[in-house]
């Protein structure tokens, strides 16, 4: 089973803070600048995602529970 999950950060200030302060353990990785992030063209798929999670309004643990609940709801009941 494939599940199309989109993660967003609806709080622009928080998104910028995260982008500008995130650390990477990938040697040689050049992180995009905030300007590059703002000008990046997002091209959504032709079909809506199965689930959209907003990282600005929920703690990662809550997001994981939402995802688990969604997956559980897809399982057929015996």
Helices and strands as residue ranges (DSSP letters): E 5-8, H 12-21, H 34-39, E 51-54, H 60-74
